[in-house]
Amino acid sequence: MNLQHVPQFSTILAISVAIRVALIVYSEWHDSHSAVKYTDVDYRVFTDASNFLLAPTDGNRAQGVLAPFFILGDPYTRATYRYTPLLALFMSPTAIFPSFGKYIFALCDILCGIIMRRILLSKVLPHTSTATTRDRLATLYSSLYLLNPLVFSISTRGSSEAILSLAVLLTLNAALHENWTLAALFLGFSTHWKIYPFIYGVPCLVAIHSSSKETSFLRSCVHGRAMRFAVMSSLAFISLAALCFSFWGPPFLDHTYLYHLGRRDHRHNFSPYFYLTYLTYPDPGSGSVPPEYISGLLAFRVDLVFTWFIQTSVFVLFNKVCTSQYFLWYMHFLPLIAPRLSLSAKSSAILFIGWFASQGLWLADAYRLEFLGEMVFMGLWARSLIYVLSHGTILVILLRFYNVSDQPEELNPTKIENETSTLKHGSSSRTKT
């Protein structure tokens, strides 16, 4: 791998910031001149919910026990707002500065890249030959996220997924450095923001067990550090939930948590379950195998980064609802596992093309259904099956070629030394012959 032309990390950051700022500025112009908006509809939902929260009326008031002591509206007055009220509160400056949220989401993208680089330098690439090589590799891999079009297009369109990505990476960074108190607090916050990060709790307990002297996993779980981690992460989650409930009452629980547990989305999405739900809607009973249960069983003892990646990928793949934004949930792990994948450039390119091609096939029929009004439900369902098959196959391949060693495959000094010795031996043998 030739690293001579890898730019400085500060250059990558400057380019990343410039791209995001330019797209946000462009989005303001585009939205005012085109019927097809650049800004995601979710961003309008966020801003509307924030406006409802800040401007209470007789039919729009917070319903918690503490609500009478404050002048607060109910963000859930906005239909389809299914998020924590902290997001609506966080978006309050949009009343004055409409693009405020987009800039914050873009900033979270940049912070994610910085944390990735720190993890790469401290944990993923600790044994490379020189500090310069390690630095350039960390810059190269973190740029896979910072300069990823899918990443910066989603955040600049107004999706809040970057906040969750930042919280998850902060949790991972603390866990890798065995700062379990901080990891527990970040995990509690992440689970409050979205439900699914709770699946990372079991791998954390496995990691705590691996670093302890206990031979029994169950015994290590009731050990001091494991108990503290479980209690503190639970308390962080419960405290945030109790705080929000005290202000916004039952609507908070209904829309932020209970809605997602029983969600049945009959609108077309990548999941094959959409068609079954569409055919039986609104009758109950067409749910999927709960992906969180599948993911929770994947706390195998490899390493924390790869385990979280596989857990999240399985969660997204078998979820009852899947949109493009869901791919970001595991995409921030890719730069961290890439150094340990023993795949050639050609194989990596094939996997990359296959990953995008399956989505492209689905999107072609989705366009015909949504924009042209053609009845292509069966074809769209078949392409959803292709999506599951292709992405599942890619996961199996990554499992097969992931190098569990502490060192990246291409930079393992032992491997290099062995290959060098083999070459020398072969050359010597040919000379004697």
Buried (B, 14 or more C-beta within 10 A) or exposed (E): EEEEEBEEBEEBBEBBBEBBBEBBEEBBEBBEEEEEBBBBEBBBBBBBBBBBBBEBEEEBBBBBEBBEEEEBBBBBBBEEBBBBBBBBBBBBBBEEEBBBBBBBBBBBBBBBBBBBBBBBBEBBBEEBEEEEBBBBBBBBBBBBBBBBEBBBBBBBBBBBBBBBBBBBBBBBBBBBBEEBEBBBBBBBBBBBBBBBBBBBBBBBBBBBBEEBEBEEBEEBBEBEBBBBBBEBBBBBBEBBBEBBBBBBBEBBBEBBBEEBEEEBBBEBBBBBBBBBBBEEBEEEEBEBEBBBEBBBEBBEEBBBBBBBBBBBBBBBBBBBBBBBBBBBBBBBBBBBBBBBBBBEEEEEEBBEEBBEEBBEBBBEBBEBBEEEEEEBBEBBBBBBEBBBEBBBEBBEBBEEBBBEBEBBBBBBEEBEEEEEEEEEEEEEEEEEE
